[in-house]
Structure formats: structure tokens, C-alpha cells
């Protein structure tokens, strides 16, 4: 049971010093109780009180760190079951699986696919963050594959239930802070010791939900809580039920035994069906995979999955935005026109796609319009003549162009006169109202 605001207030120094950013200790305590601020914000709270409060106010799901350096990622830490309640915290990660039965040509093909599928979408790099390597019975080949895949610079998920083999594999990639998945009722003590000794996250596997619960309790009893739970079941239905039950037990039942991230092997559930794998991966982005293991990754399945993940794991109260700046298309020169749009991601991608389709050299100026659409930003005062003027003046376009033409979105044609006053020497043109009309407009623009 979490502490109330009054409980927390009794443990504060009650100095009302305001150094935490709140006017009184009571106000601070209420914010801590609601989860809006960390207890460490109080500079005078005792270590004993801090430990008690941190444990009592911690999210029911533990935040786990995997990977090292630039590859470090956080999993878990969620506090709600549904996105409309509160923003989800740590997005799921994708892994591509290899195994010790794999021939060199297949290994090379998968590795090449991982390298190829690496692109930017709305300021975020889209790629498979992890490689999973599964041990079956060929130790030498298993360790050889782990060595070969180190060049990909990815975090490893070592899927192995043989503690001796796992120890050799961990030794090869210890510095990358891998995840070791394979602890079960038969090898738990050896695997916990291996994970403890190397400071890595341990994945627990058990057939049923009750068995997984008991196994997690035993791992915690061995004083290890850096865990992920393998919720993959014997079939799709069992996996779906198991994954949701783990999350619901932790968040609604406030039972920290199940308060850990999950790993789902959708590649095993799909049984070689690429379409089914994509559908299942999408399902467990929503409900509630923390690591989602794929058989392979290509643009055909990556594009929808990465887009879905990015859409779900963003703040629904904050619009998705692109960077405000000038974008170039088809190598524009000093005579090329400048089109204007806003930084709302959907608008930008639609407009930029049509400019690319036109194959006409052009600039696209994107001011800071608050991440809103064209009409909304104009109505909200975020897109006006002064904003457009400042964008153009600060962009360096005036010095670069010999012919100064600025094309306004047709939906804000009303701005034409004001922009002409703010930008003397520029030809202000009203463009089309719909993005699909841009290619024809640019080809006919004199």
C-alpha cells in the first residue's frame, strides 16, 4: 500500500524552505504521493526517510536498465494499463533472433537486414535495438555467432538455459550489459549467481502463470531483482493472457512480484508466417511486451511496427513535431522557390512527400508553430506574419537566394498581405490548399 500525502509529510523535515520548488512541505508531500515528483527533490530529508519513501512511492513495476553507453535503454517503470490514463514511460525494444543451427549465409543476410533497416522518423532513429542469440545444443557454434554479431554494436539477449554455456557467452559480451534469458526452476540458483556476478538482467521462464510467479518469488528470495519475465506461452492465446495478467497483477493488484518488464518471442508464435509475426508484434506493442523478439527485420514489417510504437509511446497531450528549420529537396539553387509549412509531423511528412514527388528543386521552410496543423497554428497565433518573417530572416535564405519567392499554404492565404509587409523584396505566392496539388503547382510555377 502506497503512503498518503500525510504519511509522507510526517517524514519530511517540515522546514518549508521552498528549495524543492514547492511553497510548503505539505504541498511537496502531496505531489510525491501523486507521483508527480521524486522524493529526492527534498534536500534535507534523512537517508532513512528517503529509503522508506522511495520504496513506498516507487512504481509498482521496476525500471530495468539494459545495454551500455549509447545503447543503454530502460524497460518497465510503467504505472498505468492504458495510454489515456497517463503517458507510457519506456517503449518496447525489438530484437532479431539468431541460433546455433543457422548457416553463415542466413546469418549474414539477417545481419545485413539489421544494418539496412535504420532510418529517422520524426527526430528518432528507427532500428532493431537488440540481437537475440538462442542456444540449442551446439556450444561452439553458439559462441562463434555471438562473436560475429558483436560487430553490429547491439545489445545482446542471450537465450540459453545451460548455465555453463551461458557463462561463456556472457564473458564475450559482458561489457555490453546483455540480457540473459533462460533461468528456470531447474537452474535458477546458478543463473542468479551468474547474473549477479556480471551485473546483468536475468530473464525468467516458466510454463504457466502460477509457475512464473513462484519462480519470480524464488529469484527475489535469492536477493535478485534485475529481472525480465518471459511471458511466451504454448500458443498465441496463452501468451496474450499471460502477458496481460503479469502487467495487470503488478499495476492493478500492486503486487511487485510481477512488477517487471516482459519479453515475448513472437517469432516462435508466428511459426514462420511473416504476416502473423507483424500482427503479433503490433499486438504486444500495445499489450504489453517490453522486448519483442522477431525472426527477421525488413522494411515491410519495420515501417508499421516502428510507427505504431512511436505513436503509442509518446505523450498524447503533446503533438508530434519535426525540427523547425529549412529542408532542401532536389538540390535547390539560388533561383528555387521557398515553400512554407508547419512543424506538425503529419503535415510535414505529407507536404515533403509531395515536394519529393514533384522532383522540382525547392526549399521547405518550417517555423516553430507549436507542433500544430496549419489552420490550428494560425488560429492559435502560432503562425503569423512575424513568425514567418523571423523564420526567413534567421534561416540565411535571403543571402542565398537571388530570386526570393515564398509560397504560403493556401489555407492561410489571408496572411499574404501581412507577410508582404514583413518581407519587402520577397514575392509572396499563395500555394495550393491541398498537398496533393503541390507537384502540379511547382511544375507550373514560373
N, C-alpha and C positions, 0 to 999 in steps of 0.2 A: 504494500500500500504506500503510495507516494505521500510525502509530507505536505501539509496545507501551508498556506502563506503565513498563518500564525505560528505554526510549528517552526518554520524557517526563521521567522522574525525573532523568536526566543533564542535562537542560536547565533544571531548576528551580534556585533559589538554594541549596537544601538547608540552610535555616536552621531548619526545624522550629519555626517561630514560632507556628503554630496559628491565625494570623489568617485563613486561608482556611476555617476551620471544621473542619479535619481534624488529627489528632494529629501526623502526620509528613508530610514532603514525599512520601514513597513512597506513603502512603495516598492523598494528593491525586492523585498521578500515576496511580494505578490507577483512580481514579474518572474522571479525564479520559479515560483510554484507553477506558473502557467507555461514554463519552458521558453520564455521569450529572451532570457538572459542567463549566462552561466554564473554559478556561484563565485567563481574565481575573480569576477569583476569587483568584489569587495576586497580592498587592500588590507583590511585589518582583521579579517576573520581567522580564527585559530585553525591550525592544521587538523586538530581533532574534529572540529565542527565541519571543516571543509570536507574531510573524508566521509563523514556521516551524511552530509548533504549531497555530496557528489554521487554517492551510491544510491541514495533515496530518490534523487531527481534525475538520474541517468535515464536515457531512453530505454524502454523495455527490450529493444533489440540492440545488441552491442555493435559498435562500429569496428570493423576489422580492416587493417591495412595490409595490402599485398604489394609486391614489386618494390623496386629500389630506384632511387634517383628520379629521373624524369618519368619513369614508368610506374611510380608509386600511385596506387589507386585505393580508394576507400570503398568498402562494401558495407551494407547494413545501415544501422543508425536510423531506421525508419520509425515513425511514431503513429502513422495512420494507415488504414487499409485502402482508402480511396483518395484520389488526387484532388477532388473537390473539397476535401476536408482541410488539407494543408499540402504544400508543395512536397513532393517526394525528394529525398535527400541525395542518395547515391545511386546513380544509374547502373544497370546491369552491364557486365562485360561479356564480350564474345570470345570464345576460344575455338580454334580449329584443331581437330584431333588427328594424331598420328599413332601408329602402333608398331610393334616389333615384327609384324608379319609383312610389313609394307616394303615393296621393291623400291629401288633407288629412283626409277623414273616417276613413280607415283609420288614419292616423297618430294622430288624436285618440282613436280607440277603443282602440288599443293603449296609448297613454299613460294613459288613464283606467284600464285594467286594471292597469297597474303601480301606480297610486296606490291602487286598491281592495285589491289583494292585499298587505296589510300588517297583520300580526297578531302577537300574542305567544303563544309556546308554551314552557312551562317556563322562563320568565325570559329568553327570547331572541326578538328581533324577527325575524319571517319575512317577507322581501320579496326581490324581484329586486334585486341589488346593482348591476347593470351594464346599460347600454344599448349595443347594438352597432349601428353605422350603416354599411351597406355601400354602397360606390361602384360603380356600373356604368359609366355614361357621361355623366351629367348633373351637371356640376360645380356649377352654380348651385343646383340643387335639393338636391344633397348638402349643401352648406354651409348652405343655408336650414334643412334638417331638423336639422342639428347645433345651430344657433342655437336652434331651437324647443325642442329636448329639454333644453337647459340648465336650464330651469325645474324639471325633475324632480329635480335635485340628485343625480344618479347619476354614477358613474364611467363614462367612455366607453371603448368598444372601437371604434376607428376601423378599419374593414376596407377597405383601399384599397391598390392596388398601383401607383398613379400617384404618384410622389414629389412632383410639383409640387402636385397636388390635396391630397395628404396634408399637405404643409407648411401650406397654408391652413387645413385643418381643425384641425390641431394648434394653430395660432395662436389659434383660437377658444376652445379648452378646455385650453390648456397648464396653467393653474393647478390643474386637477382631476387632474393626473397620469394621463392616459389610457394605454391600451394601443394601440399601432399594429400592426395585423396586415396583412401584405401584402408583406413582404420576400421576395424570391425570387432565383434565380440571376441574373436579368437586371438587377435594380435594387438589389442588396444594398449596394453602396458608398454610394449616395445615401440609402438608407433608414437605414443605420447612422449616417451623418453627421447626419441629421435627428433620430434618436433621441438621439444623443449631445448635440447642441446644445440639446435641450429636456429632457434628463434623464428620458426616459420609457422604458417597457418596449417592446421590439420583438418582434413575432411573426413567426416564420419559417415559410414554406410551401414544400413540395416534394412531388412526386407519390409517390415511393416512399421506403421506409425508408433505403435507401442514399443517395439524393439528399438527404434531410433531414439525414442525418449529415454529409455533405460540406458542406452549406450551413451547418450549425452550426459546423463547424470553421473555415470561412471567416470567419464572424461573429466568432468568438473570435480569429482571426488579425488582425482589424481592431480588436482590443482592446475588444470589447464583449461583456459577459456578462449584461446585464439582458435576458433573453430568455424568451419562451414559444414552445413548439413546436406548430404546427398539425398535429395527427395525423389530421385528417379525410381519409379516403381516397375512392376512387371508389365504394365501396359499404359496407354495414354490416360485412361480414366483414373487409374490408381495414382499415377504421378500427379495429375491435376488435383485430385483430392488431397493427396499427401502434402503437396507444396502449399496449398491454401490453408490446410489445417495447422501446419507449422507456424505460418505467419499469424493466423488468427489467434492461436493459443498464446503467442507471445504478446501481441498488441492488445487484443480484447481481453484475454484471460490474465494478462500481466504476469505470465509465467516465463521467467527468464531462462528456464531450462531450454526452451525452444527459441530464445532470443538471439538467433544467429542468422547470418546470410545463408542462402541455399545455392546449390549447384544442380543443374538439370542437364542431363545428357540427351538432348532432343535428337541427336544423330542416331542413338540406339532405338528410340521410339519410332522414328520415321522409317527405319528398315530399308534404307536406300532410295526412298521416294523423295526427290529434291523438293517437290511442291509441298509435300506434307511437312518436311523439315522446316521450310519457311513459315508455314502456317503455325506450326508448334512453337517455333522461336518467337513469333509475334504474340502468341498466347501467353508465353511465360515472361515476356517483357511486361505484360500487363499483370500477370498473376503467377508468382512473384519471384521469378528467377533472379538471382544475383550474379551467377556465372552461367552462361548458356553455351553449351558445347555443340558445335556444328561439325559435320563431316568434312565440309569444304566451304570456301567462300568465293563467290564470283559476284560481279556487279548485279546480276539478275536477282540474287537474293539479298545482297548487301544494301542496295538502294532503299527498298521499302523498310527493311529492318532498322537501319540507322535513322531513317526519317521518323519512323514510329517512336523509336527510343528517345530521340531528341525532342519530339513533340510532347511525349508523356513526362519526361524528366526535365521540364522547365517550369518556371513559376507561371501559373495560369493568370496571375494578376499583372505580369509584365510581358509586353509584346516582344516577339522575336525580331531582332534587328540586325542589320548589316552595318558595317563600319561606314560612317559618313566620310566620303572622300570622292575624288574624281576617278572613274573607271574608264579604261580605254578599250575600244573594240576595232578590230581590223586595221591596226596600225594607223591611227588618225594623224593628220598633219596640221599645219597652220591654217588650212582652209576648211577643216572639218567642223561640222555643227556640234553644238553642245546641247544635249537633251537633259531635262531635269526630271527627277522623280524623288521619292521619299525613302527613308531608311527602314520602313516596314518590310520585313524579309519577303513576304509573299509578293508584294508589289514589285520589289526589286527583281526577284527572280523571273517574274512574268515579263517585265519590261526588258531586262537584259537579254532574256531568251529571244525576244522578238528582234532586238537590235542585232544579235548574232545571226539570226535567220536572214536579216536583210543583207548581210555581207557588205555593208557600206561603212567606211571609216567614220567613226563618231566618238565623241566623249559623252559620258553619262555623269552628271553632277548630282551627288546625293548629299543634301544638307542634313543636319540633325533636326528631324521633325518629330522627335519624341517617340519614334517607333510606331507611328500611326499611319493609316492609309492617307491618300492624297486629300480627299474631301474632309476626312475627320481632322487631319492635322491643320488644314486651312480653317475649318470651323472652330478649332480649339486655339487658334492664334499661334500655332507652332510653325506654320508655313505661310509667311508673308513676304512682302517686298524686301524688308530689311534683312530677313533671314537669308533670302536668295542673294541679295547684294553682298552680305558678309561672306557667304559661301564662295561666290565668284571671286571676290577681292582677295580672299585668303588662299585660293587654290593655285594661283600662279597662271591661270588660263589667259589673263589679259596680256601678259608678257609673251605668252607662247603663240597666240593667235594673231594672224594678220586680217582675218575676216571674222568678226565677232557676231556669231548668231546663237541665240539661246532659245531653245524650244520648250515652252511650258506645256504641262499636261493639259489637255483640252478641258478637263473638268474644272480647272481653276483659271479659265480664260479671263475671268474678272480681274485677275492680278496684272494683266498686261500693261495697263496704263501706269500703275504704281511702279512696276519693275522698270519701265522705260525711264521714269524719273530718277530712280535709284542707280540705274546703269546707263548713263549717257554714253553714246558711241557704240552701243550694242543694238543689234537688230533683234527685237523680241517677237518671236513667232509663236502662235498658238498651234499646238500639235493636236493629234487625234485624241478623242475621248477614250477609245478602247485600244489596248495594247496590240491586239491583232492587226490593227491598221498601220502600225509603225513601219513595217517593211515597205509597203507601197508608198507611204508618206516620205520616207527617206530617199527612195529611188527617184521620186519625182521632185524632191527639194532642189531648188536652183541654188 
